[in-house]
Amino acid sequence: MTGADIAAVYPEIIVTAVALIVLVADAVVDRRRAALALPLLTIAGLVVALASVFNVVPAAQYFRGFVTIDAFTSFFRAVFILLAIFAAAISPAYLARRRVPAGEYYAIICFSTVGAMTIALSSDLITLFIGLETMTIPIYVLAGIQRTDRFANEAAIKYFLLGAFSSALLLYGFVWLYGITKATDFVTIASVLTAQGIANGPTIVALALVTVGLGFKAAIVPFHQWTPDAYDGAPTPATAFMSVGPKAAAFAAILRVLLGALGPLGVDWSAVLAVLAALTMTGGNIVALAQTNTKRMLAYSSIAHTGYILAAVAAAKAGPSAGAAVLFYVFAYGLMNLGAFACLLYFDLEGTRGASLDELNGFGRRQPLGALAFAIFLVSLTGIPPTIGFVAKFVVIQPVLDAGLAWLAVVIALNAVLAAFYYLRVVVRMYMYDPAEKVPRLVSGRTLSLSLGIASFAVIVLGILPNSIYQWALDAAQPLVH
Amino acid sequence: MTNVLSLLVVIPLAGLIPLFLFRRDERAAKQVAITTTFVELVVSLWMVKQFVIGEPGFQLVEKLEWLPSLGISYLVGVDGISVLLVPMTTLLTFIAVLYSSGGAIKTRIVEYMTAFLLLEIGMVGVFIALDLFLFYIFFELMLVPMYLIIGIWGGPRRIYATLKFVIFTLAGSLLMLVGIVAVYLQSADASGSRTLSLPDLIELRGRFPADFQFWVFLAFALAFAIKMPMVPFHTWLPDAHVEAPTAGSIVLAGVLLKAGGYGFLRFGLPLFPIGVQAWLPVLIVLSVIAILYGAIVSAVQKDLKKLVAYSSVAHMGFVTLGIFVLNLQGGVGAVLQMLNHGFVTGALFLFVGIQYEKTHRRMIADLGGLANMWPLFTTFFGVFVLASLGLPGLNGFIGEFLVLLGTFKFGGVPLGGLFWGPLAAIGVILAAVYLLWMFQRVMYGPVREAYRALPDLSRLEIACALPLLLLTVILGVVPQPFIAYIEPSVDRLIRLATDPSFVVVAFK
């Protein structure tokens, strides 16, 4: 281990330090001040970490080949840290109201972010697996952090059991890969597989196990069953983070493993991924249509968005535009989905429950700016311009068509129509219905409103001027191209 | 000044700022909206003045780098077709806003005016965008404000109507998005650089093979056919129109439907000549069905607003028929018909709205004898009804006549112009039947006691209707100046559509 190795992982070190400092501060600062001091401390620390991401070390391998720093790493690091900042900013009011231990909460988000970042910089199956577990285990805790709520307990247990199960599957797949190639680093695996040529029995087993394992992590249909309950039962700010951070990390892993290490087999595999993508988006959307609770609806809709991202993965043979589409969509999805979940924080409801459609009636008049932000996120999730969600759809359809998957592009378009139906139904409730007689109390928070304001503004501005983000995603996708 | 087109996009956007600042003052909001749309109207007329008649290509072109990493640019310009559709849009928006501020809209004025200004950006943008990506953004930008206008300020079944409107429109436009991406990928040259700029695409359309054109034209055609709407995609239209507030109906019928016809002309014909030929029989048959079906269904409507809505289906049938007979008369007629329909049907919806505001009745059976009480109303309404049924001397006649002329000359499959021409002509006769019968039932007969004290047109209502009346007469009596704008551009489009190897340098 040299000084260069340490410098390569400064961002991870800083985020870890932030988590530890927050834990110490939680013990030191008195309770009343902690409600504001801890999130501010977390955000300030994460901003420093974000700055350190751009203090780029030369793109190369570090730690004797266990770590790769390249444009791809930087992109995902920045995305993870941004999502963590956003998640920290929306939470304080909720945590104070529900007496959730704030120190643990922010520390958990930071630890999980370190894990996600480790996935992004991995160039070895072992690093990747460590990152994946470091990311996921804190999330199990996060899901159940409202200890007295039985739905939160159910969410945590379900998430934990299925998460452990999928980790085992994934690990088993990695073992098969090691058995076939006698290596754990992506470069060697890729070259051995290339030398072997066409997929045979053992490689197919390995590939299937890895796909299923990662499919669980990303919530790809039919490996998605844990998602609705876990998302629905977890505390709402935690759900907002869970729905984007781990999902982005899962796609970082999918890109690193399926495209990076198993790239030589990718062409044979793309048809399977395309079918999975179609199933995922259609399944998620159809079930979301039937939901009357917005939190559950958003949970299913996040499955649908997984399908759109997976479609771009399936189009890998279109070249860098496919990787760029995944990255761009992950970024856009993180912004708008976290924002949409966070808008539910305005409703003061018992337990971890989200607002039902009836409870949204008249929200547009009761909380005009919050409703406007919610509407912008929903329009963006639908994919209507001028929002970043539209650009994301555009850049996904492009490689999908380029890879000759015209049917999948049509499926994406039709799914967006399905999705419009339930997203716009929420807008209908907010703006076109009068408040019912008994409506839930609305609560607000300064950091919540501010962060939602910034995020919804960004959704529009980056929807009109997406060039810099897309160019960044395009550069970040270059390392994936063989 | 060459930035006049961008100015047209910026003015409504700038109007949102004072609207936001005065968001607690409804009076100020109305004044801001009226001023903004009026300035927009004046600037659009100034744009017409700068346009050079006789040049078929795009003028007042502006180009800015926008998404260099995707090869997409901000590219706007107008030709002889859009140069007239833009002022039509700004005029109808101004009238819609003016009428709404007179008391027709009672709740949430500020939000309403915001929606209208956003809508205006989308509507003007659709007619000036020359990059497919930009066009798509404006095309969709029209959707959300209209969704809110119908859904918040509409009638009792407004939520069903507005969701139906959005879902239908989105289904079409998202498929068009797939088509746009397909065009984008197909535009790649040897070096891999791609474009969505219309002038460039027209030059390199030779790269679009036949089966590609077949499918991609279908994707575009679905979006435009739903927007127009063509039969059988028209079922959203009566619901949306009936539930929309009056001003919403005016711009929905006057402008939004034109986006479909305009899309066919601007993108369908020049980019996919082989695709057009392949789908031509279907489109002709559907157009004639729309003309006859729209007329017959109008005749049996009990609801006045629904009658006008269905008559739009018939009138739009003339537009598509004129476009797809692919000759000069048909094309010019189609564009004129779009303008005429904008002014006349916009006015008809205005008068149905005025009438409803006074009587609170829309069922034809509940009305009657209005002519005795409202001489002014009767005169205006009568002229628009006569224009709508195509009376010579008023504008409706010129458009339909040219379309019919073009149809008779049409030599394509199936069956040829001598079959379709007379059939479409029957539609003109039917229009006279249902419109005059409606007029008779609504305006004549015994005066109802309940309506006896109701006032005739107010000054505001006259101010809204007068420009439309003047245009109806002027376009009817001297159409030649307008045709002079349209003809060169349509001529070029027809050549592009009928000869796949015809190449032009699109703008100088």
Interface residues (C-beta under 8 A of the other chain):
Chain A: V379 T382 G383 I384 P385 P386 F390 K393 F394 V395 I397 Q398 L401 D402 A406 A409 V410 I412 A413 L414 A416 V417 A420 F421 L424 R425 V428 Y431 M432 L465 P466 N467 Y470 Q471 L474
Chain B: W66 L67 P68 S69 L70 F133 Y136 I137 E140 L141 L143 V144 Y147 L148 G151 I152 R158 I159 T162 L163 V166 I167 L170 A171 L174 L175 L177 V178 V181 A182 Y184 L185 W215
